[in-house]
Amino acid sequence: MNHNILNKFLEFIQRCNTEAMNSNDYNIIQCVFKYIGKETFPSSNQLSLEANVSKASLSRFIKKYGFENYQQFRSLLSTQTTLLGYNLKVFLSQNILLKNDQEISDYLFKQCMDNLLATKQQLDLNKLLQIIQLFKESEDITFLGDEHDLDEFLLLQIQLLTQGKCAYLFKMNETKKVRNYFFNEHSVVVIVNVCDGFFHYQDALEIALKKGAKVIYISQDNNPEIEKKVDIFYKYGVEKSINTGYVSLYYLGELLEKLCIKYL
C-alpha cells in the first residue's frame, strides 16, 4: 500500500470534514464524494457544472485543499483512490474478512490495548512534569488539533481555567487561525497530533516560534523536522497506527489533568 497516497487521501478527507467554510466548498465536496472510488471522475468543466460553481471557485478550492492543479486532484481521487480501495480490500481480507464476528471484536480490542500498553511502557513522567511546569510559568495555553484530538483535552482545559490559566482549545481550520497572532513569549502552544500524515499546523508552529512561545508537540509519529523546532516532543502509542491513538490520547489528557491538580 502506498502510504503517501493514503496519507494524502486521509488528509484531504479530514480537511473536508473540518475546513469547509462556505456553500461553494460544500457543493464541491458533495459532488466529489459521490465519485470517490468510482471508475470515472468528471472533468473540471463537468464538476463545476454539477457543483453549480464557477471554474474560478473550483480552482480556489483545489489550491486551498493542497493540490497544484485539477489533474493532480483528479488523479488522487480517481485512479489512485481506486487502487487504494483495492489495496485496502486486500489488506482487510487478510485481517478482517476471514475472521468471524468475535474474532473481529477481539482483533480491534487488541489493537486498542496494544496502543495503550505502548503508551504506558514509554511513559515519561519527568517530561510530563516539564509540561506542567511550562503551564505553570505561562500566561496562556493554546491546544491545537483536530476535533477528535481536542475532545480528549477538554477536562484538562477546564482544570487549567479553574486554576487561573487562560487555556484555549482551537481546532485547526480557517476560522481559528486568528488565534495564532496572539501568541507571545509568555504563551505555551500544545500541538496534538495522532498521525504525521495529518500534520498541517506548520503556519501555527512558525508563528509560535517567531513570537517566542514555548511549543509542545504530542504525537504517535516521529517527525525530526518538527521535533528539532519544539521545546518538548512527547511521543506515545504505536507509530503509524492512526485511530487507535485516540485511546492513548484520552489517557494522556486525563493524566495531565491529574498532574495539574497536584502540582499547578
Secondary structure, 3 states (H helix, E strand, C coil): CCHHHHHHHHHHHHHHHHHCCCHHHHHHHHHHHHHCCCCCCCCHHHHHHHHCCCHHHHHHHHHHCCCCCHHHHHHHHHHHHHHHHHHHHHHHHHHHHCCCHHHHHHHHHHHHHHHHHHHHHCCCHHHHHHHHHHHHHCCEEEEEECHHHHHCCHHHHHHHHHCCCEEEEEECCHHHHHHHHHCCCCEEEEEEECCHHHCCCHHHHHHHHHHCCEEEEEECCCCHHHHCCCCEEEECCCCCCHHHHHHHHHHHHHHHHHHHHHHC
